[in-house]
């Protein structure tokens, strides 16, 4: 490491031609400092980061639409939330508001944004000079055995005061672009943290909506089972009466009792699943699970229409895609900051103050001291440390670019899955409703034939099982269709 500098300090000039010599020294130092600054300026143009160019992923012109889909015209300027109000459920709205206000996950994302903003302010402060005020008061004893300053004299042990008051200013000349790249990277970090906050909000609201839809779907299934249990108990009482009259066998009673017991078992299984989703809602809404409860309420959601737009528009709306792109900008700025270490560091400095052994004379004119100078430092050999830092930064940029491409591909996959899945589930749910109507007619016919003696009770049992299976399938498919709509809205980055 070598350093070059130029500076002046107030001193009492010697008599005679020493004044001219002092001026020559000043000129030489100024020329030396100018040469160092010129050399740094000449090389600083190579220290900037390479142009930040995001990779261009292959984006299809349109989605593979499946009826009843049609291409919409989304308006990106409109807010992306609260999208859950599309389902028209007041309790879901209340839970979403509570989650957005009190979620620790969202609070942590907001704190990370505040950290990034603080780092940006700290990096931007490097553009300005630093001003410092220093004061010192000391009493010290000087050794009598210290080396002689002059062979003509002798040392004497002395005790003296040293009072100092000084104002100093220093400024780093950013010829290498280190500060500029640090500010650019910090600004990109703020944008990335803001996108992460938006993505956390979107994921939180989607997870809560999914848990709520699952819970209400289970409520609908439990309602189906409850109605089936009432029907099966009436059928058991009817068969038991017929057996008492000698018109039915014990096998028929046992078959009906087995069907009832199996249905009761399914109630317990679904109740456990419902408790799990209820606990998940408690955690997502920042409420302790033991003190949280949602009253059962069978509900059939109305699936709203979601305009799709173009794939390129979707990429502009997704906060995770924006965060991945900003991560590339951060990595690109880090390359520039690493390359700046190849070039000299230039610091301008000045100080003004006073120093005296007597506090009473601290502000007298003879006690005034000042300095003005420039310093430069250039690394000559470091064993490849700076080059390794640059290579590390470039590899980090490659990682960010690969993550960006992966995020884009996953985003398009999620939207395409949502499009095809929701269309298929809508058709399946409609067909399931037709199947339920058919199963009810079958049960009515089977019951009539059994009462008329035209068939065995096994036909009634089979019809009851068919109706129960059809009604549960209808509830499950409708719930899955609503879930697919929730995930599609999430994949699109929010609603329009």
C-alpha positions in Angstrom: 0.0 0.0 0.0 1.3 3.4 -0.9 -0.1 6.8 -0.2 0.4 10.3 -1.5 -0.8 13.5 0.2 -0.5 17.2 0.4 -1.2 19.4 3.4 -0.4 22.6 5.2 -0.2 23.3 8.9 0.2 26.7 10.5 3.7 27.2 11.8 6.1 30.1 12.5 8.2 30.5 9.3 11.9 30.7 9.6 13.7 33.9 8.8 15.0 34.9 5.4 14.5 32.8 2.2 12.5 30.1 4.1 9.3 31.9 3.0 10.1 31.2 -0.7 11.0 27.6 0.1 7.8 27.1 2.0 5.9 28.4 -1.1 7.8 26.0 -3.3 6.8 23.1 -1.1 3.2 24.2 -1.2 3.3 24.3 -5.0 4.9 20.9 -5.3 2.4 19.4 -2.9 -0.5 20.9 -4.8 0.9 19.6 -8.1 1.3 16.1 -6.6 -2.2 16.1 -5.3 -3.5 17.2 -8.7 -1.7 14.5 -10.4 -3.2 11.9 -8.1 -6.7 13.3 -8.7 -6.2 13.2 -12.4 -5.0 9.6 -12.3 -8.0 8.6 -10.3 -10.3 10.5 -12.6 -8.8 8.8 -15.6 -9.4 5.3 -14.2 -12.7 5.9 -12.5 -14.7 5.5 -15.6 -14.0 1.8 -15.6 -15.2 1.4 -12.0 -19.0 1.7 -12.7 -21.2 -1.3 -12.7 -22.2 -2.8 -16.1 -25.6 -1.6 -17.4 -28.4 -3.3 -15.5 -30.3 -5.3 -18.1 -32.9 -7.8 -16.9 -33.0 -11.0 -18.9 -36.0 -11.2 -21.3 -37.9 -14.4 -20.6 -39.9 -16.0 -23.3 -43.5 -14.7 -22.7 -46.3 -16.2 -24.7 -48.6 -13.9 -26.5 -51.8 -15.1 -24.8 -53.0 -17.8 -22.4 -54.5 -21.1 -23.4 -58.1 -20.2 -22.7 -60.7 -22.8 -22.0 -64.4 -21.9 -22.1 -66.0 -20.1 -20.4 -62.9 -17.9 -20.2 -62.5 -14.8 -22.3 -59.6 -12.3 -22.4 -60.2 -9.3 -20.3 -58.7 -5.8 -20.2 -57.2 -5.3 -16.7 -56.4 -1.8 -15.5 -53.1 -1.9 -13.8 -53.6 1.6 -12.3 -56.4 0.3 -10.1 -55.7 -1.0 -6.6 -55.0 -4.7 -6.4 -57.0 -5.2 -3.2 -59.0 -5.8 -1.2 -59.7 -8.6 -3.7 -61.4 -10.9 -1.2 -64.4 -8.7 -1.2 -65.3 -10.3 -4.5 -66.7 -13.2 -2.6 -69.1 -11.1 -0.6 -68.5 -12.6 2.9 -68.5 -10.1 5.8 -66.7 -12.5 8.2 -63.9 -13.1 5.6 -63.6 -9.3 5.2 -63.3 -8.9 9.0 -60.6 -11.6 9.3 -58.6 -10.1 6.4 -58.6 -6.7 8.0 -57.6 -8.1 11.3 -54.7 -10.1 9.7 -53.4 -7.0 7.8 -53.5 -4.9 10.9 -51.9 -7.4 13.4 -50.0 -10.1 11.5 -46.4 -10.5 12.8 -45.3 -11.8 9.4 -46.5 -8.5 7.8 -44.9 -6.5 10.6 -41.6 -8.2 10.0 -41.8 -7.4 6.3 -42.5 -3.8 7.1 -39.6 -3.7 9.5 -37.3 -5.0 6.7 -38.5 -2.2 4.5 -37.7 0.3 7.3 -34.2 -1.3 7.5 -33.7 -0.9 3.8 -34.8 2.7 3.9 -32.3 3.4 6.8 -29.5 1.8 4.8 -30.4 4.0 1.8 -30.2 7.1 4.0 -26.8 6.0 5.4 -25.4 5.3 1.9 -26.7 8.7 0.6 -24.9 10.4 3.5 -21.6 9.5 1.8 -22.3 12.1 -0.9 -21.8 14.9 1.7 -18.8 16.1 3.8 -18.5 14.9 7.4 -18.2 17.7 10.0 -16.8 16.9 13.4 -16.0 18.9 16.6 -13.4 17.5 18.9 -12.3 18.8 22.3 -9.6 17.4 24.6 -8.2 18.4 28.0 -5.3 16.4 29.4 -2.5 16.8 31.9 0.5 14.7 31.2 4.1 14.0 32.3 6.8 13.8 29.7 9.6 11.3 30.3 13.0 12.7 31.0 14.5 9.6 29.4 12.9 10.1 26.0 15.2 10.3 22.9 16.9 13.7 22.5 15.4 16.0 19.9 18.8 17.8 19.8 22.3 16.7 20.8 22.9 20.1 22.2 20.3 19.9 24.9 19.2 17.6 27.7 15.7 16.2 28.5 13.9 17.3 31.6 10.9 15.5 33.1 8.0 18.0 32.8 4.3 17.9 33.7 2.1 20.1 31.5 -1.5 20.6 30.3 -2.7 20.1 26.7 -6.1 21.7 25.9 -7.4 21.3 22.3 -10.6 22.4 20.5 -10.8 21.7 16.8 -13.4 21.7 14.0 -12.6 19.2 11.2 -14.2 18.6 7.8 -13.5 15.5 5.5 -15.0 14.6 2.2 -14.4 11.5 0.0 -14.1 12.4 -3.6 -16.2 9.7 -5.3 -14.1 9.4 -8.5 -14.2 5.6 -8.4 -18.0 5.5 -8.1 -18.0 3.6 -4.8 -20.5 5.9 -3.1 -22.6 6.2 -6.3 -22.9 2.4 -6.6 -23.7 2.0 -2.9 -26.5 4.5 -3.2 -27.9 2.8 -6.3 -27.7 -0.6 -4.6 -29.4 0.7 -1.5 -32.2 2.3 -3.6 -32.8 -1.0 -5.4 -32.9 -2.7 -2.0 -35.6 -0.4 -0.8 -37.7 -1.2 -4.0 -37.1 -4.9 -3.5 -38.2 -4.7 0.2 -41.3 -2.8 -0.8 -42.1 -5.4 -3.4 -41.5 -8.1 -0.8 -43.9 -6.3 1.5 -46.6 -6.3 -1.2 -46.0 -9.9 -1.9 -46.2 -10.8 1.8 -49.5 -8.9 2.0 -50.8 -10.8 -1.1 -49.7 -14.2 0.2 -51.1 -13.6 3.7 -54.5 -12.6 2.4 -54.6 -15.5 -0.1 -53.6 -18.0 2.6 -56.3 -16.7 5.0 -58.9 -16.8 2.2 -57.9 -20.3 1.3 -58.2 -21.5 5.0 -61.5 -19.8 5.3 -62.9 -21.4 2.1 -61.7 -24.8 3.2 -63.4 -24.3 6.6 -66.7 -23.3 5.0 -66.5 -26.2 2.5 -66.1 -28.6 5.5 -69.1 -26.9 7.1 -71.1 -27.6 3.9 -69.9 -31.2 4.0 -70.8 -31.6 7.7 -74.2 -30.1 6.9 -74.7 -32.8 4.2 -73.6 -35.5 6.7 -76.0 -34.1 9.3 -79.0 -34.2 7.0 -77.9 -37.7 5.8 -77.7 -38.9 9.4 -81.3 -37.7 10.1 -82.5 -39.5 7.0 -80.6 -42.6 7.9 -82.0 -42.6 11.5 -85.5 -42.3 10.2 -84.8 -45.1 7.8 -83.4 -47.2 10.7 -86.5 -46.6 12.8 -88.7 -47.5 9.8 -86.9 -50.8 9.2 -86.9 -51.6 12.9 -90.7 -51.2 13.0 -91.1 -53.4 9.9 -89.0 -56.1 11.6 -91.1 -55.9 14.7 -94.1 -56.5 12.4 -92.3 -59.4 10.7 -92.1 -57.5 7.3 -88.3 -57.0 7.4 -85.3 -59.1 8.4 -82.6 -58.6 10.9 -80.1 -58.3 8.0 -81.9 -55.2 6.7 -81.7 -53.6 10.2 -78.0 -54.4 10.5 -77.3 -52.9 7.1 -79.0 -49.7 7.9 -77.2 -49.5 11.3 -73.8 -50.1 9.6 -74.5 -47.2 7.2 -75.4 -44.9 10.0 -72.3 -45.8 12.0 -70.1 -45.2 9.0 -71.6 -41.8 8.4 -71.1 -40.8 12.1 -67.5 -41.8 11.8 -67.0 -39.4 8.8 -68.4 -36.6 10.9 -65.6 -37.0 13.4 -63.0 -37.1 10.7 -64.3 -33.9 9.1 -64.6 -32.2 12.5 -60.9 -32.8 13.1 -60.1 -31.3 9.7 -62.2 -28.3 10.4 -60.4 -27.7 13.7 -57.1 -27.6 11.9 -58.3 -24.9 9.5 -59.9 -23.0 12.3 -56.5 -22.9 14.1 -54.8 -21.8 10.9 -57.2 -18.9 10.6 -56.4 -18.0 14.2 -52.7 -17.8 13.5 -53.1 -16.0 10.2 -55.3 -13.4 11.9 -52.8 -12.9 14.8 -55.1 -14.5 17.4 -54.2 -17.3 19.9 -55.8 -20.5 18.7 -57.4 -21.4 22.1 -59.3 -18.2 22.2 -60.5 -18.2 18.5 -63.6 -19.8 17.1 -65.7 -19.5 14.0 -69.3 -20.6 14.2 -70.2 -23.4 11.7 -72.2 -22.0 8.8 -72.7 -23.9 5.5 -72.0 -21.6 2.6 -71.9 -21.8 -1.1 -69.7 -19.1 -2.5 -70.3 -17.3 -5.8 -67.3 -17.5 -8.0 -66.5 -14.1 -9.4 -65.3 -13.4 -12.9 -61.5 -12.6 -13.0 -60.2 -10.8 -16.1 -57.0 -12.3 -17.3 -55.3 -9.8 -19.5 -52.0 -10.6 -21.3 -49.1 -12.6 -19.8 -46.9 -9.5 -20.0 -49.3 -7.5 -18.0 -49.4 -10.2 -15.3 -45.6 -10.0 -15.0 -45.9 -6.2 -14.4 -48.4 -6.8 -11.5 -46.8 -9.7 -9.6 -44.9 -8.3 -6.6 -42.6 -11.4 -6.4 -41.5 -10.8 -10.0 -40.8 -7.1 -9.2 -38.8 -8.2 -6.1 -36.7 -10.6 -8.2 -36.0 -8.0 -10.8 -34.9 -5.5 -8.1 -32.6 -8.2 -6.6 -30.8 -8.2 -9.9 -30.4 -4.4 -9.7 -28.9 -4.8 -6.1 -26.5 -7.4 -7.4 -25.5 -5.3 -10.3 -24.7 -2.3 -8.0 -22.6 -4.6 -5.9 -20.4 -5.4 -8.9 -19.7 -1.7 -9.3 -18.9 -1.3 -5.6 -16.5 -4.2 -5.8 -14.7 -2.8 -8.9 -14.3 0.6 -7.2 -11.7 -1.0 -4.9 -9.3 -1.2 -7.9 -8.9 2.6 -7.9 -7.5 5.1 -5.4 -9.5 6.5 -2.5 -9.4 10.3 -2.4 -10.2 12.2 0.8 -10.1 16.0 1.2 -9.7 17.2 4.7 -9.5 20.4 6.6 -9.4 21.4 10.3 -9.4 24.6 12.3 -9.0 25.0 16.0 -6.7 26.0 18.8 -4.3 24.2 21.2 -2.7 25.6 24.3 -1.1 24.4 27.5 -3.0 27.1 29.4 -6.8 27.0 29.2 -6.9 30.8 29.6 -4.9 31.3 26.4 -6.8 28.6 24.4 -8.5 31.2 22.2 -5.6 33.5 21.7 -4.2 34.1 18.2 -0.9 32.2 18.8 -2.9 29.1 19.8 -4.7 28.8 16.5 -3.9 25.7 14.4 -5.3 24.7 11.0 -4.6 22.2 8.3 -5.8 21.6 4.8 -4.9 18.7 2.6 -5.7 15.8 0.3 -4.8 12.2 0.7 -4.9 9.3 -1.7 -4.4 5.6 -1.2 -4.0 3.0 -3.9 -3.7 -0.8 -3.4 -0.7 -2.2 -5.3 -0.8 -5.8 -4.3 -3.4 -7.8 -2.3 -3.0 -11.3 -3.5 -6.1 -11.2 -5.7 -8.5 -10.2 -2.9 -10.3 -7.4 -4.9 -10.5 -9.6 -8.0 -12.1 -12.3 -5.9 -14.6 -9.8 -4.6 -15.6 -8.7 -8.1 -16.0 -12.4 -9.2 -18.1 -13.0 -6.2 -20.3 -10.1 -7.0 -20.7 -11.2 -10.6 -21.6 -14.7 -9.5 -24.2 -13.1 -7.2 -25.7 -11.3 -10.2 -25.9 -14.6 -12.1 -27.8 -16.1 -9.2 -30.2 -13.2 -9.1 -30.8 -13.4 -12.9 -31.5 -17.2 -12.6 -33.9 -16.6 -9.8 -35.7 -13.9 -11.8 -36.1 -16.3 -14.8 -37.4 -19.0 -12.4 -39.8 -16.6 -10.8 -41.2 -15.6 -14.2 -41.7 -19.3 -15.2 -43.4 -20.2 -12.0 -45.7 -17.2 -12.3 -46.8 -18.2 -15.8 -47.3 -21.8 -14.6 -49.5 -20.7 -11.7 -51.7 -18.6 -13.9 -52.0 -21.3 -16.5 -52.8 -23.9 -13.8 -55.4 -21.5 -12.4 -57.1 -20.9 -15.8 -57.4 -24.6 -16.7 -58.2 -25.7 -13.2 -61.0 -23.2 -12.5 -62.7 -23.8 -15.8 -62.7 -27.6 -15.3 -63.9 -27.3 -11.7 -66.7 -25.0 -12.6 -68.0 -27.5 -15.1 -67.5 -30.4 -12.7 -69.4 -28.6 -9.9 -72.3 -27.9 -12.3 -72.4 -31.5 -13.3 -72.2 -32.6 -9.7 -75.4 -30.6 -9.0 -77.1 -32.6 -11.8 -75.8 -35.8 -10.2 -77.3 -34.8 -6.8 -80.8 -34.4 -8.4 -80.5 -37.8 -10.1 -79.4 -39.4 -6.8 -82.5 -38.0 -5.0 -84.8 -39.4 -7.7 -83.1 -42.8 -7.3 -83.6 -42.8 -3.6 -87.2 -41.9 -3.9 -87.8 -44.7 -6.4 -85.9 -47.2 -4.4 -87.8 -46.4 -1.2 -91.1 -46.6 -3.0 -90.3 -50.0 -4.6 -89.1 -51.4 -1.2 -92.3 -50.2 0.5 -94.3 -51.8 -2.2 -92.4 -55.1 -1.9 -90.9 -54.9 -5.4 -87.2 -54.8 -4.2 -85.0 -55.5 -1.3 -83.8 -53.0 1.2 -80.3 -53.2 -0.3 -81.5 -51.0 -3.1 -82.5 -48.3 -0.6 -79.1 -48.6 1.2 -77.3 -48.2 -2.1 -79.5 -45.2 -3.1 -78.8 -43.5 0.3 -75.0 -44.1 -0.2 -75.2 -42.7 -3.7 -77.0 -39.6 -2.6 -74.6 -39.0 0.3 -71.6 -39.4 -2.0 -73.1 -37.1 -4.7 -73.9 -34.3 -2.2 -70.4 -34.5 -0.6 -68.8 -34.5 -4.0 -70.8 -31.4 -5.0 -69.7 -29.6 -1.8 -66.1 -30.6 -2.3 -66.0 -29.5 -6.0 -67.6 -26.2 -5.3 -65.0 -25.6 -2.5 -62.2 -26.6 -4.8 -63.5 -24.2 -7.5 -63.5 -21.3 -5.0 -60.0 -22.2 -3.9 -58.9 -22.3 -7.5 -60.3 -18.8 -8.0 -58.4 -17.6 -4.8 -55.1 -19.0 -6.1 -55.7 -17.5 -9.6 -56.2 -14.1 -8.1 -53.0 -14.6 -6.2 -51.2 -15.8 -9.3 -52.4 -12.6 -11.2 -51.0 -10.4 -8.4 -54.4 -9.3 -7.1 -57.7 -8.4 -8.5 -58.6 -5.6 -10.9 
